[in-house]
Amino acid sequence: MNRFTVPLFLLAPVAGLAQNRMPPIPAEKLTLEQKKVIELVTAPPRDPIGSTGPFIPLLRSPELMNRLQAVGGYLRFNSALPQKLVNMIALLTSRHYTQQYEWDGNYPLSLKSGLSADIANAIGDGRRPEGIAGDEELVYNFVTELLQNKSVSDLTYTRLVGKFGEQGVVDATAIVGYYSTLAMIMNVARAPGQPDSKAPKLAPFPH
């Protein structure tokens, strides 16, 4: 093998990169347990899209899906953090994993909840937003340190505790974990992005 030859075992995964490994299960093949958990993830405050995205591969493990959607319901809608910051954490996490579906869903929600397009677009580019300050800066520093270093510095921890208390720190960490779990499941399943999304496409992100 010369230095310009690419081994076949390296080419195979690339060739199949666009393939959805876990497509939707036909309605007639759903089990009663799977049908029940679909009802749970589409109940308010979620909308019907709650049965798409990560929940398509998760249907292969309905009990896990049921437990995870309950955790997600709290973290998304009832955590100690304002909704804008929850959505911002979702953007930072989906950028870290280059998870397009997760990004597509949370980009418009972030703008709707008050995050500026400049901050959201900078996150999508993988760069620190210019002029970021206040609560957004606290969360940006916390989440980026956690994702990159697998922990946070004393200063970053103290600043977030000072603003949102220990519950806020625990909830913020769990939100990162929740969206990381969904991102990894969808990346393994090679789930496609949202077809009608107008959110910017994520370029590959160096790790």
Buried (B, 14 or more C-beta within 10 A) or exposed (E): EEEEEEEEEEEEEEEEEEEEEBEEBEEEEBEEEBEEBBEBBBEEEBEEEBBBBBBBBBBEBBEBBBEBBEEBBEBBEEBBBBBBBBBBBBBBBBBBBBBBBBBBBBBBBBBEBEBBEEBBBBBBBBEEBEEBEEBBBBBBBBBBBBBEEEEBEEEBBEBBBEBBEEEBBEBBBBBBBBBBBBBEBBBEBBBBBBEEBEBBEBEEEEE
